Amino acid sequence: MADAMTNEERLNLRRHYAGPSFLREGFRPLFLGAALWAAIAVPLWISVWTGLIAYRGAFGPVAWHIHEMVFGFVAAAIGGFLLTAVPNWTGRLPVRGAPLAGLALLWLAGRIAVWFAGDIAPVAAAVADLLYLFVLGAFLANEILAGRNWRNLPVLAAGVLLIAANVLFHLPALDLADTGETAVRLSVSVVVLLIALIGGRVVPSFTRNWFARNDGPEIASPMTLFDRATLLVSLVALVLWIADGDPEGTGIALTVAGVFNLIRLARWRGWHTGREPLVTVLHAGYLWLGLGLLALGASLWSGRFPPSAALHVLTIGAMGTMILAVTTRAILGHTGRALRAGPGTVTIYGLVTLAVMGRVAFEFVPDTLMLWLAAAGWSGGFGLFVILYGPMLFRPREDSN
């Protein structure tokens, strides 16, 4: 029946939603869950690593940390973004109300199950953890296919690969296969490619809109031949990394991918956006992506850059910064507020920048104090996000009637 509705009828249904504001759009519960878990999980991990508390899961402590950053924090942020963006891509009705609450609870159940996997059995934890991604993937597939939104089929493919990576994470805990390292590489690669794909659309688009209002320069259009070449080079390099083949060849490929992405970023001329941090931070997130690929490449072909440092440039730097850039902008825009980054928001961005710098520095100066500094920056940034943006998620739009 929904396919037979006109666009005006769909718009009216969206406007006349009568449920709680918190369940009106997918970004509300899932962005809040992502930020809360980001703020909690890192100090929890360091407490486990330093022996302050006992970990009762089925993964090793390091594997739990990586898993929860990707499939807890990042997966919730991706879900919030897609549940909000897909209806705009397809013109169909969004998930809201009880179904949205159920999906958010599945995500929460996964976090609890993975932490207590040693008590409830690894197979039960795996099922509980995978349900969120399966349901999210089913929604995404239904909406893209029903809406004939073929342009975003790569996003659907990325969702399938994330599910596969999560399965690979759980296989060692089930004593079925030694796939932990592959799971890490595959999951990180999928998120990196999503940033390159979707970030490659939104960064120049939002930048161009801001330039148009502020007499800025002309910039390259998204998805030119060079953009497609950058995505292809990045895909090939990351596939080689996942395959764990020749280190030197893979390192060179990742370095080339990093250079391509940095050139791509330079074409968007982000240095002209300094007056609006809400736009500048998008460029900063993509900058970490290019630098992270360079660092990962250098860790393989030269051996002089620690692989863990490179990984954290991609995760804390690119993923953390880009998620904050998108979530702050989305919440302001979708709740009817001005698209301006106030002092608190700028502080959030600064704290996460401190986190990535501190975490990379720890690899060269392995002092636990440096690690706690990085954790304080990360948790402080996302904790401040919850304080400033959390209340907005429970309220109706500022400009609603």
C-alpha positions as YAML, in Angstrom:
chain: A
units: angstrom
residues:
- id: 1
  name: MET
  ca: [0.00, 0.00, 0.00]
- id: 2
  name: ALA
  ca: [2.84, 2.38, 0.78]
- id: 3
  name: ASP
  ca: [4.06, 2.16, -2.83]
- id: 4
  name: ALA
  ca: [0.70, 3.49, -4.02]
- id: 5
  name: MET
  ca: [0.95, 6.66, -1.90]
- id: 6
  name: THR
  ca: [1.80, 9.98, -3.43]
- id: 7
  name: ASN
  ca: [4.74, 11.99, -2.13]
- id: 8
  name: GLU
  ca: [2.29, 14.43, -0.53]
- id: 9
  name: GLU
  ca: [0.54, 11.57, 1.33]
- id: 10
  name: ARG
  ca: [3.89, 10.27, 2.59]
- id: 11
  name: LEU
  ca: [4.86, 13.75, 3.76]
- id: 12
  name: ASN
  ca: [1.57, 14.12, 5.61]
- id: 13
  name: LEU
  ca: [2.09, 10.76, 7.34]
- id: 14
  name: ARG
  ca: [5.55, 11.85, 8.43]
- id: 15
  name: ARG
  ca: [4.22, 15.12, 9.81]
- id: 16
  name: HIS
  ca: [1.33, 13.53, 11.67]
- id: 17
  name: TYR
  ca: [3.34, 10.99, 13.65]
- id: 18
  name: ALA
  ca: [1.79, 11.01, 17.13]
- id: 19
  name: GLY
  ca: [4.26, 8.89, 19.11]
- id: 20
  name: PRO
  ca: [7.07, 10.05, 21.40]
- id: 21
  name: SER
  ca: [9.61, 12.37, 19.78]
- id: 22
  name: PHE
  ca: [12.45, 10.04, 20.82]
- id: 23
  name: LEU
  ca: [11.10, 7.36, 18.45]
- id: 24
  name: ARG
  ca: [10.19, 9.70, 15.60]
- id: 25
  name: GLU
  ca: [13.40, 9.16, 13.59]
- id: 26
  name: GLY
  ca: [16.06, 6.47, 13.67]
- id: 27
  name: PHE
  ca: [18.88, 8.82, 14.54]
- id: 28
  name: ARG
  ca: [17.37, 9.69, 17.92]
- id: 29
  name: PRO
  ca: [17.75, 6.43, 19.89]
- id: 30
  name: LEU
  ca: [20.68, 5.07, 17.90]
- id: 31
  name: PHE
  ca: [22.85, 8.19, 17.92]
- id: 32
  name: LEU
  ca: [22.26, 8.45, 21.66]
- id: 33
  name: GLY
  ca: [23.12, 4.77, 22.15]
- id: 34
  name: ALA
  ca: [26.28, 5.12, 20.04]
- id: 35
  name: ALA
  ca: [27.49, 8.14, 22.02]
- id: 36
  name: LEU
  ca: [26.72, 6.64, 25.42]
- id: 37
  name: TRP
  ca: [28.48, 3.40, 24.54]
- id: 38
  name: ALA
  ca: [31.48, 5.29, 23.11]
- id: 39
  name: ALA
  ca: [31.79, 7.24, 26.36]
- id: 40
  name: ILE
  ca: [31.46, 4.12, 28.55]
- id: 41
  name: ALA
  ca: [33.24, 1.39, 26.58]
- id: 42
  name: VAL
  ca: [36.70, 2.94, 26.35]
- id: 43
  name: PRO
  ca: [37.29, 3.53, 30.09]
- id: 44
  name: LEU
  ca: [35.70, 0.11, 30.64]
- id: 45
  name: TRP
  ca: [38.26, -1.41, 28.27]
- id: 46
  name: ILE
  ca: [41.21, 0.33, 29.95]
- id: 47
  name: SER
  ca: [39.93, -0.86, 33.32]
- id: 48
  name: VAL
  ca: [39.96, -4.41, 31.97]
- id: 49
  name: TRP
  ca: [43.38, -3.93, 30.36]
- id: 50
  name: THR
  ca: [44.89, -2.62, 33.59]
- id: 51
  name: GLY
  ca: [43.20, -5.30, 35.72]
- id: 52
  name: LEU
  ca: [40.89, -2.96, 37.62]
- id: 53
  name: ILE
  ca: [37.82, -5.00, 36.67]
- id: 54
  name: ALA
  ca: [37.29, -8.53, 35.38]
- id: 55
  name: TYR
  ca: [35.97, -9.19, 31.87]
- id: 56
  name: ARG
  ca: [33.45, -12.04, 31.68]
- id: 57
  name: GLY
  ca: [32.95, -12.41, 27.95]
- id: 58
  name: ALA
  ca: [33.97, -15.06, 25.43]
- id: 59
  name: PHE
  ca: [36.29, -12.86, 23.38]
- id: 60
  name: GLY
  ca: [39.78, -11.95, 24.47]
- id: 61
  name: PRO
  ca: [39.83, -8.47, 26.05]
- id: 62
  name: VAL
  ca: [41.47, -6.84, 23.00]
- id: 63
  name: ALA
  ca: [39.01, -8.56, 20.65]
- id: 64
  name: TRP
  ca: [36.12, -7.34, 22.82]
- id: 65
  name: HIS
  ca: [37.40, -3.76, 22.63]
- id: 66
  name: ILE
  ca: [37.72, -3.84, 18.84]
- id: 67
  name: HIS
  ca: [34.39, -5.61, 18.42]
- id: 68
  name: GLU
  ca: [32.49, -3.16, 20.57]
- id: 69
  name: MET
  ca: [33.98, -0.12, 18.90]
- id: 70
  name: VAL
  ca: [32.94, -1.41, 15.47]
- id: 71
  name: PHE
  ca: [29.78, -3.43, 16.14]
- id: 72
  name: GLY
  ca: [28.64, -1.47, 19.17]
- id: 73
  name: PHE
  ca: [29.54, 2.18, 18.65]
- id: 74
  name: VAL
  ca: [30.01, 2.42, 14.87]
- id: 75
  name: ALA
  ca: [27.15, 0.05, 13.99]
- id: 76
  name: ALA
  ca: [24.69, 2.09, 16.08]
- id: 77
  name: ALA
  ca: [25.82, 5.31, 14.39]
- id: 78
  name: ILE
  ca: [25.54, 3.72, 10.93]
- id: 79
  name: GLY
  ca: [22.06, 2.44, 11.80]
- id: 80
  name: GLY
  ca: [20.92, 5.87, 12.95]
- id: 81
  name: PHE
  ca: [22.26, 7.47, 9.80]
- id: 82
  name: LEU
  ca: [20.73, 4.91, 7.43]
- id: 83
  name: LEU
  ca: [17.32, 4.84, 9.13]
- id: 84
  name: THR
  ca: [17.19, 8.60, 8.67]
- id: 85
  name: ALA
  ca: [18.74, 8.83, 5.20]
- id: 86
  name: VAL
  ca: [17.12, 5.88, 3.41]
- id: 87
  name: PRO
  ca: [13.56, 7.30, 3.52]
- id: 88
  name: ASN
  ca: [14.94, 10.45, 1.87]
- id: 89
  name: TRP
  ca: [16.75, 8.34, -0.73]
- id: 90
  name: THR
  ca: [13.71, 6.22, -1.56]
- id: 91
  name: GLY
  ca: [10.72, 8.48, -0.78]
- id: 92
  name: ARG
  ca: [9.27, 5.77, 1.46]
- id: 93
  name: LEU
  ca: [8.11, 5.94, 5.07]
- id: 94
  name: PRO
  ca: [10.71, 5.71, 7.87]
- id: 95
  name: VAL
  ca: [10.94, 3.15, 10.66]
- id: 96
  name: ARG
  ca: [9.56, 4.75, 13.83]
- id: 97
  name: GLY
  ca: [7.62, 4.02, 16.99]
- id: 98
  name: ALA
  ca: [7.57, 0.46, 18.31]
- id: 99
  name: PRO
  ca: [9.63, -1.10, 15.45]
- id: 100
  name: LEU
  ca: [12.35, 1.50, 16.01]
- id: 101
  name: ALA
  ca: [12.29, 0.88, 19.76]
- id: 102
  name: GLY
  ca: [12.59, -2.86, 19.10]
- id: 103
  name: LEU
  ca: [15.61, -2.35, 16.85]
- id: 104
  name: ALA
  ca: [17.32, -0.14, 19.43]
- id: 105
  name: LEU
  ca: [16.67, -2.74, 22.12]
- id: 106
  name: LEU
  ca: [18.21, -5.43, 19.89]
- id: 107
  name: TRP
  ca: [21.34, -3.31, 19.68]
- id: 108
  name: LEU
  ca: [21.39, -2.89, 23.47]
- id: 109
  name: ALA
  ca: [20.80, -6.62, 24.02]
- id: 110
  name: GLY
  ca: [23.83, -7.34, 21.84]
- id: 111
  name: ARG
  ca: [26.06, -5.17, 24.02]
- id: 112
  name: ILE
  ca: [24.91, -6.89, 27.19]
- id: 113
  name: ALA
  ca: [25.14, -10.38, 25.67]
- id: 114
  name: VAL
  ca: [28.68, -9.89, 24.38]
- id: 115
  name: TRP
  ca: [29.89, -8.61, 27.76]
- id: 116
  name: PHE
  ca: [28.34, -11.54, 29.64]
- id: 117
  name: ALA
  ca: [29.01, -14.17, 26.96]
- id: 118
  name: GLY
  ca: [31.00, -16.25, 29.43]
- id: 119
  name: ASP
  ca: [27.88, -16.60, 31.57]
- id: 120
  name: ILE
  ca: [25.17, -17.08, 28.94]
- id: 121
  name: ALA
  ca: [27.17, -19.22, 26.44]
- id: 122
  name: PRO
  ca: [29.00, -17.85, 23.37]
- id: 123
  name: VAL
  ca: [26.40, -19.11, 20.89]
- id: 124
  name: ALA
  ca: [23.59, -17.24, 22.65]
- id: 125
  name: ALA
  ca: [25.74, -14.11, 22.75]
- id: 126
  name: ALA
  ca: [26.50, -14.44, 19.04]
- id: 127
  name: VAL
  ca: [22.81, -14.75, 18.13]
- id: 128
  name: ALA
  ca: [21.86, -11.78, 20.33]
- id: 129
  name: ASP
  ca: [24.66, -9.68, 18.88]
- id: 130
  name: LEU
  ca: [23.91, -10.52, 15.24]
- id: 131
  name: LEU
  ca: [20.16, -9.84, 15.41]
- id: 132
  name: TYR
  ca: [20.54, -6.05, 15.30]
- id: 133
  name: LEU
  ca: [22.58, -6.10, 12.09]
- id: 134
  name: PHE
  ca: [20.32, -8.72, 10.48]
- id: 135
  name: VAL
  ca: [17.16, -6.69, 11.16]
- id: 136
  name: LEU
  ca: [18.82, -3.44, 10.09]
- id: 137
  name: GLY
  ca: [20.07, -5.14, 6.92]
- id: 138
  name: ALA
  ca: [16.61, -6.54, 6.15]
- id: 139
  name: PHE
  ca: [15.09, -3.08, 6.45]
- id: 140
  name: LEU
  ca: [17.80, -1.59, 4.26]
- id: 141
  name: ALA
  ca: [17.37, -4.28, 1.60]
- id: 142
  name: ASN
  ca: [13.59, -3.92, 1.58]
- id: 143
  name: GLU
  ca: [13.70, -0.13, 1.25]
- id: 144
  name: ILE
  ca: [16.39, 0.02, -1.42]
- id: 145
  name: LEU
  ca: [14.86, -2.75, -3.51]
- id: 146
  name: ALA
  ca: [11.24, -1.61, -3.10]
- id: 147
  name: GLY
  ca: [12.21, 1.98, -3.79]
- id: 148
  name: ARG
  ca: [14.37, 0.91, -6.77]
- id: 149
  name: ASN
  ca: [17.18, 3.00, -5.32]
- id: 150
  name: TRP
  ca: [19.90, 1.19, -7.24]
- id: 151
  name: ARG
  ca: [22.45, 3.94, -6.62]
- id: 152
  name: ASN
  ca: [22.73, 2.82, -3.00]
- id: 153
  name: LEU
  ca: [23.17, -0.90, -3.61]
- id: 154
  name: PRO
  ca: [26.85, -0.54, -2.51]
- id: 155
  name: VAL
  ca: [25.54, 0.53, 0.91]
- id: 156
  name: LEU
  ca: [23.47, -2.66, 1.06]
- id: 157
  name: ALA
  ca: [26.55, -4.69, 0.07]
- id: 158
  name: ALA
  ca: [28.49, -3.01, 2.89]
- id: 159
  name: GLY
  ca: [25.76, -4.04, 5.33]
- id: 160
  name: VAL
  ca: [26.04, -7.67, 4.22]
- id: 161
  name: LEU
  ca: [29.82, -7.55, 4.64]
- id: 162
  name: LEU
  ca: [29.49, -6.10, 8.14]
- id: 163
  name: ILE
  ca: [27.24, -9.01, 9.08]
- id: 164
  name: ALA
  ca: [29.83, -11.41, 7.64]
- id: 165
  name: ALA
  ca: [32.61, -9.69, 9.59]
- id: 166
  name: ASN
  ca: [30.63, -9.99, 12.81]
- id: 167
  name: VAL
  ca: [30.08, -13.70, 12.18]
- id: 168
  name: LEU
  ca: [33.84, -14.07, 11.68]
- id: 169
  name: PHE
  ca: [34.40, -12.32, 15.02]
- id: 170
  name: HIS
  ca: [32.25, -14.88, 16.83]
- id: 171
  name: LEU
  ca: [33.68, -18.03, 15.21]
- id: 172
  name: PRO
  ca: [36.85, -18.17, 17.38]
- id: 173
  name: ALA
  ca: [34.73, -17.80, 20.54]
- id: 174
  name: LEU
  ca: [32.69, -20.78, 19.31]
- id: 175
  name: ASP
  ca: [35.87, -22.78, 18.61]
- id: 176
  name: LEU
  ca: [34.88, -23.09, 14.96]
- id: 177
  name: ALA
  ca: [37.63, -21.17, 13.14]
- id: 178
  name: ASP
  ca: [40.55, -18.81, 13.72]
- id: 179
  name: THR
  ca: [39.06, -15.82, 11.91]
- id: 180
  name: GLY
  ca: [39.60, -13.04, 14.44]
- id: 181
  name: GLU
  ca: [42.25, -11.12, 12.48]
- id: 182
  name: THR
  ca: [40.24, -11.36, 9.26]
- id: 183
  name: ALA
  ca: [37.18, -10.09, 11.11]
- id: 184
  name: VAL
  ca: [39.09, -7.03, 12.30]
- id: 185
  name: ARG
  ca: [40.44, -6.21, 8.86]
- id: 186
  name: LEU
  ca: [37.14, -6.80, 7.10]
- id: 187
  name: SER
  ca: [35.05, -4.77, 9.54]
- id: 188
  name: VAL
  ca: [37.46, -1.81, 9.58]
- id: 189
  name: SER
  ca: [37.75, -1.91, 5.78]
- id: 190
  name: VAL
  ca: [33.98, -1.87, 5.29]
- id: 191
  name: VAL
  ca: [33.57, 1.18, 7.53]
- id: 192
  name: VAL
  ca: [36.49, 2.95, 5.83]
- id: 193
  name: LEU
  ca: [34.89, 2.34, 2.43]
- id: 194
  name: LEU
  ca: [31.53, 3.60, 3.71]
- id: 195
  name: ILE
  ca: [33.22, 6.82, 4.84]
- id: 196
  name: ALA
  ca: [34.88, 7.15, 1.44]
- id: 197
  name: LEU
  ca: [31.59, 6.47, -0.37]
- id: 198
  name: ILE
  ca: [29.07, 8.42, 1.72]
- id: 199
  name: GLY
  ca: [31.55, 10.99, 2.99]
- id: 200
  name: GLY
  ca: [32.53, 11.57, -0.61]
- id: 201
  name: ARG
  ca: [28.96, 12.68, -1.23]
- id: 202
  name: VAL
  ca: [28.13, 14.67, 1.88]
- id: 203
  name: VAL
  ca: [31.43, 16.52, 2.44]
- id: 204
  name: PRO
  ca: [31.48, 18.30, -0.95]
- id: 205
  name: SER
  ca: [27.69, 18.71, -0.91]
- id: 206
  name: PHE
  ca: [27.56, 20.45, 2.48]
- id: 207
  name: THR
  ca: [30.71, 22.40, 1.64]
- id: 208
  name: ARG
  ca: [29.27, 23.63, -1.65]
- id: 209
  name: ASN
  ca: [26.05, 24.70, 0.08]
- id: 210
  name: TRP
  ca: [28.01, 26.63, 2.70]
- id: 211
  name: PHE
  ca: [30.23, 28.25, 0.06]
- id: 212
  name: ALA
  ca: [27.13, 29.33, -1.88]
- id: 213
  name: ARG
  ca: [25.84, 31.21, 1.18]
- id: 214
  name: ASN
  ca: [29.22, 32.66, 2.11]
- id: 215
  name: ASP
  ca: [30.77, 33.63, -1.24]
- id: 216
  name: GLY
  ca: [33.12, 30.66, -1.19]
- id: 217
  name: PRO
  ca: [35.03, 29.21, -4.15]
- id: 218
  name: GLU
  ca: [33.80, 26.69, -6.68]
- id: 219
  name: ILE
  ca: [34.75, 23.10, -5.86]
- id: 220
  name: ALA
  ca: [34.79, 19.80, -7.72]
- id: 221
  name: SER
  ca: [31.45, 18.01, -8.05]
- id: 222
  name: PRO
  ca: [31.07, 14.72, -6.18]
- id: 223
  name: MET
  ca: [31.52, 11.42, -8.01]
- id: 224
  name: THR
  ca: [33.69, 12.60, -10.87]
- id: 225
  name: LEU
  ca: [35.92, 10.13, -12.69]
- id: 226
  name: PHE
  ca: [38.67, 10.89, -10.17]
- id: 227
  name: ASP
  ca: [36.32, 10.14, -7.26]
- id: 228
  name: ARG
  ca: [35.40, 6.79, -8.78]
- id: 229
  name: ALA
  ca: [39.09, 6.02, -9.34]
- id: 230
  name: THR
  ca: [39.79, 6.86, -5.68]
- id: 231
  name: LEU
  ca: [37.07, 4.51, -4.51]
- id: 232
  name: LEU
  ca: [38.38, 1.75, -6.78]
- id: 233
  name: VAL
  ca: [41.98, 2.19, -5.62]
- id: 234
  name: SER
  ca: [40.83, 2.20, -1.99]
- id: 235
  name: LEU
  ca: [38.76, -0.95, -2.52]
- id: 236
  name: VAL
  ca: [41.65, -2.82, -4.14]
- id: 237
  name: ALA
  ca: [44.10, -1.78, -1.41]
- id: 238
  name: LEU
  ca: [41.75, -2.79, 1.40]
- id: 239
  name: VAL
  ca: [40.96, -6.14, -0.25]
- id: 240
  name: LEU
  ca: [44.71, -6.83, -0.34]
- id: 241
  name: TRP
  ca: [44.94, -5.91, 3.34]
- id: 242
  name: ILE
  ca: [42.04, -8.22, 4.23]
- id: 243
  name: ALA
  ca: [43.67, -11.03, 2.27]
- id: 244
  name: ASP
  ca: [46.86, -10.53, 4.34]
- id: 245
  name: GLY
  ca: [49.12, -11.15, 1.37]
- id: 246
  name: ASP
  ca: [52.50, -9.65, 0.49]
- id: 247
  name: PRO
  ca: [53.12, -6.88, 3.08]
- id: 248
  name: GLU
  ca: [55.21, -4.69, 0.80]
- id: 249
  name: GLY
  ca: [52.75, -4.78, -2.11]
- id: 250
  name: THR
  ca: [49.78, -4.25, 0.19]
- id: 251
  name: GLY
  ca: [51.56, -1.39, 1.95]
- id: 252
  name: ILE
  ca: [52.29, 0.35, -1.34]
- id: 253
  name: ALA
  ca: [48.66, -0.08, -2.45]
- id: 254
  name: LEU
  ca: [47.37, 1.40, 0.83]
- id: 255
  name: THR
  ca: [49.82, 4.31, 0.52]
- id: 256
  name: VAL
  ca: [48.58, 5.04, -3.00]
- id: 257
  name: ALA
  ca: [44.99, 4.89, -1.73]
- id: 258
  name: GLY
  ca: [45.87, 7.36, 1.01]
- id: 259
  name: VAL
  ca: [47.40, 9.77, -1.52]
- id: 260
  name: PHE
  ca: [44.33, 9.51, -3.78]
- id: 261
  name: ASN
  ca: [42.00, 10.26, -0.87]
- id: 262
  name: LEU
  ca: [44.07, 13.24, 0.26]
- id: 263
  name: ILE
  ca: [44.02, 14.66, -3.28]
- id: 264
  name: ARG
  ca: [40.27, 14.08, -3.36]
- id: 265
  name: LEU
  ca: [39.92, 15.98, -0.10]
- id: 266
  name: ALA
  ca: [42.05, 18.88, -1.35]
- id: 267
  name: ARG
  ca: [39.68, 19.33, -4.30]
- id: 268
  name: TRP
  ca: [36.92, 20.25, -1.82]
- id: 269
  name: ARG
  ca: [38.99, 23.17, -0.48]
- id: 270
  name: GLY
  ca: [38.07, 22.70, 3.15]
- id: 271
  name: TRP
  ca: [40.63, 25.26, 4.36]
- id: 272
  name: HIS
  ca: [38.12, 27.96, 3.32]
- id: 273
  name: THR
  ca: [35.51, 26.71, 5.83]
- id: 274
  name: GLY
  ca: [37.24, 27.73, 9.05]
- id: 275
  name: ARG
  ca: [34.46, 30.14, 10.00]
- id: 276
  name: GLU
  ca: [32.04, 27.21, 10.41]
- id: 277
  name: PRO
  ca: [33.45, 24.25, 12.37]
- id: 278
  name: LEU
  ca: [30.34, 22.22, 11.53]
- id: 279
  name: VAL
  ca: [31.64, 22.09, 7.95]
- id: 280
  name: THR
  ca: [35.36, 22.05, 8.76]
- id: 281
  name: VAL
  ca: [35.01, 18.94, 10.92]
- id: 282
  name: LEU
  ca: [33.73, 16.98, 7.91]
- id: 283
  name: HIS
  ca: [37.01, 17.72, 6.16]
- id: 284
  name: ALA
  ca: [38.93, 16.82, 9.32]
- id: 285
  name: GLY
  ca: [37.24, 13.42, 9.44]
- id: 286
  name: TYR
  ca: [38.13, 12.74, 5.82]
- id: 287
  name: LEU
  ca: [41.68, 13.98, 6.44]
- id: 288
  name: TRP
  ca: [42.10, 11.30, 9.12]
- id: 289
  name: LEU
  ca: [40.90, 8.75, 6.56]
- id: 290
  name: GLY
  ca: [43.63, 9.66, 4.09]
- id: 291
  name: LEU
  ca: [46.28, 9.87, 6.81]
- id: 292
  name: GLY
  ca: [45.14, 6.55, 8.26]
- id: 293
  name: LEU
  ca: [45.56, 4.77, 4.93]
- id: 294
  name: LEU
  ca: [49.02, 6.31, 4.56]
- id: 295
  name: ALA
  ca: [49.94, 5.19, 8.08]
- id: 296
  name: LEU
  ca: [48.59, 1.69, 7.52]
- id: 297
  name: GLY
  ca: [50.57, 1.45, 4.30]
- id: 298
  name: ALA
  ca: [53.74, 2.67, 6.00]
- id: 299
  name: SER
  ca: [53.29, 0.12, 8.79]
- id: 300
  name: LEU
  ca: [53.43, -2.64, 6.19]
- id: 301
  name: TRP
  ca: [56.06, -1.58, 3.67]
- id: 302
  name: SER
  ca: [58.44, 0.23, 6.01]
- id: 303
  name: GLY
  ca: [57.79, -1.39, 9.39]
- id: 304
  name: ARG
  ca: [58.60, 1.93, 11.08]
- id: 305
  name: PHE
  ca: [55.06, 2.97, 11.91]
- id: 306
  name: PRO
  ca: [53.26, 0.83, 14.51]
- id: 307
  name: PRO
  ca: [50.26, -1.01, 12.99]
- id: 308
  name: SER
  ca: [48.15, -0.28, 16.08]
- id: 309
  name: ALA
  ca: [48.80, 3.44, 15.71]
- id: 310
  name: ALA
  ca: [47.70, 3.30, 12.07]
- id: 311
  name: LEU
  ca: [44.56, 1.40, 13.04]
- id: 312
  name: HIS
  ca: [43.67, 4.03, 15.63]
- id: 313
  name: VAL
  ca: [44.14, 6.85, 13.12]
- id: 314
  name: LEU
  ca: [41.42, 5.15, 11.07]
- id: 315
  name: THR
  ca: [39.16, 4.25, 13.99]
- id: 316
  name: ILE
  ca: [39.43, 7.09, 16.51]
- id: 317
  name: GLY
  ca: [40.43, 9.64, 13.87]
- id: 318
  name: ALA
  ca: [38.40, 8.93, 10.76]
- id: 319
  name: MET
  ca: [35.47, 6.99, 12.25]
- id: 320
  name: GLY
  ca: [35.16, 8.92, 15.51]
- id: 321
  name: THR
  ca: [35.52, 12.35, 13.93]
- id: 322
  name: MET
  ca: [33.25, 11.63, 10.95]
- id: 323
  name: ILE
  ca: [30.56, 10.14, 13.18]
- id: 324
  name: LEU
  ca: [30.62, 13.23, 15.39]
- id: 325
  name: ALA
  ca: [30.56, 15.47, 12.31]
- id: 326
  name: VAL
  ca: [27.50, 13.71, 10.89]
- id: 327
  name: THR
  ca: [25.62, 13.20, 14.15]
- id: 328
  name: THR
  ca: [25.94, 16.79, 15.37]
- id: 329
  name: ARG
  ca: [24.88, 18.15, 11.99]
- id: 330
  name: ALA
  ca: [22.01, 15.68, 11.60]
- id: 331
  name: ILE
  ca: [20.60, 16.36, 15.05]
- id: 332
  name: LEU
  ca: [20.74, 20.13, 14.60]
- id: 333
  name: GLY
  ca: [19.16, 19.96, 11.15]
- id: 334
  name: HIS
  ca: [16.48, 17.36, 11.87]
- id: 335
  name: THR
  ca: [15.40, 19.04, 15.11]
- id: 336
  name: GLY
  ca: [14.95, 22.41, 13.39]
- id: 337
  name: ARG
  ca: [17.96, 24.17, 14.88]
- id: 338
  name: ALA
  ca: [20.47, 26.43, 13.18]
- id: 339
  name: LEU
  ca: [23.37, 24.64, 11.53]
- id: 340
  name: ARG
  ca: [26.00, 26.34, 13.66]
- id: 341
  name: ALA
  ca: [28.63, 24.77, 15.89]
- id: 342
  name: GLY
  ca: [28.69, 26.52, 19.25]
- id: 343
  name: PRO
  ca: [31.60, 26.47, 21.73]
- id: 344
  name: GLY
  ca: [30.41, 23.19, 23.27]
- id: 345
  name: THR
  ca: [30.31, 21.46, 19.91]
- id: 346
  name: VAL
  ca: [33.75, 22.76, 18.99]
- id: 347
  name: THR
  ca: [34.99, 21.38, 22.34]
- id: 348
  name: ILE
  ca: [33.55, 17.96, 21.43]
- id: 349
  name: TYR
  ca: [35.53, 17.97, 18.19]
- id: 350
  name: GLY
  ca: [38.68, 19.11, 19.97]
- id: 351
  name: LEU
  ca: [38.46, 16.40, 22.63]
- id: 352
  name: VAL
  ca: [38.23, 13.61, 20.08]
- id: 353
  name: THR
  ca: [41.15, 15.11, 18.17]
- id: 354
  name: LEU
  ca: [43.09, 15.00, 21.44]
- id: 355
  name: ALA
  ca: [42.05, 11.35, 21.80]
- id: 356
  name: VAL
  ca: [43.49, 10.22, 18.48]
- id: 357
  name: MET
  ca: [46.70, 12.16, 19.01]
- id: 358
  name: GLY
  ca: [47.10, 10.73, 22.52]
- id: 359
  name: ARG
  ca: [46.42, 7.17, 21.36]
- id: 360
  name: VAL
  ca: [48.94, 7.39, 18.54]
- id: 361
  name: ALA
  ca: [51.50, 8.96, 20.89]
- id: 362
  name: PHE
  ca: [51.05, 6.00, 23.26]
- id: 363
  name: GLU
  ca: [52.55, 3.72, 20.61]
- id: 364
  name: PHE
  ca: [55.76, 5.77, 20.69]
- id: 365
  name: VAL
  ca: [55.70, 6.70, 24.40]
- id: 366
  name: PRO
  ca: [54.06, 3.64, 26.04]
- id: 367
  name: ASP
  ca: [53.09, 5.32, 29.28]
- id: 368
  name: THR
  ca: [49.70, 4.34, 30.73]
- id: 369
  name: LEU
  ca: [49.10, 8.02, 31.48]
- id: 370
  name: MET
  ca: [49.11, 8.68, 27.73]
- id: 371
  name: LEU
  ca: [46.48, 6.00, 27.27]
- id: 372
  name: TRP
  ca: [44.28, 7.48, 29.98]
- id: 373
  name: LEU
  ca: [44.69, 10.91, 28.35]
- id: 374
  name: ALA
  ca: [43.42, 9.48, 25.06]
- id: 375
  name: ALA
  ca: [40.53, 7.79, 26.87]
- id: 376
  name: ALA
  ca: [39.67, 11.03, 28.67]
- id: 377
  name: GLY
  ca: [39.56, 12.89, 25.37]
- id: 378
  name: TRP
  ca: [37.39, 10.24, 23.73]
- id: 379
  name: SER
  ca: [34.96, 9.72, 26.62]
- id: 380
  name: GLY
  ca: [34.94, 13.43, 27.43]
- id: 381
  name: GLY
  ca: [34.02, 14.27, 23.84]
- id: 382
  name: PHE
  ca: [31.20, 11.76, 23.60]
- id: 383
  name: GLY
  ca: [30.08, 12.44, 27.15]
- id: 384
  name: LEU
  ca: [29.78, 16.14, 26.34]
- id: 385
  name: PHE
  ca: [27.89, 15.16, 23.18]
- id: 386
  name: VAL
  ca: [25.36, 13.29, 25.32]
- id: 387
  name: ILE
  ca: [24.97, 16.28, 27.65]
- id: 388
  name: LEU
  ca: [24.52, 18.84, 24.85]
- id: 389
  name: TYR
  ca: [22.69, 16.84, 22.21]
- id: 390
  name: GLY
  ca: [20.91, 14.15, 24.23]
- id: 391
  name: PRO
  ca: [18.07, 16.43, 25.40]
- id: 392
  name: MET
  ca: [17.39, 17.50, 21.79]
- id: 393
  name: LEU
  ca: [16.62, 13.89, 20.89]
- id: 394
  name: PHE
  ca: [13.66, 13.74, 23.28]
- id: 395
  name: ARG
  ca: [12.04, 16.95, 22.07]
- id: 396
  name: PRO
  ca: [9.98, 17.73, 18.96]
- id: 397
  name: ARG
  ca: [11.40, 19.91, 16.22]
- id: 398
  name: GLU
  ca: [12.04, 23.50, 17.21]
- id: 399
  name: ASP
  ca: [10.11, 24.70, 14.16]
- id: 400
  name: SER
  ca: [7.18, 22.23, 14.50]
- id: 401
  name: ASN
  ca: [3.66, 23.54, 14.85]
...
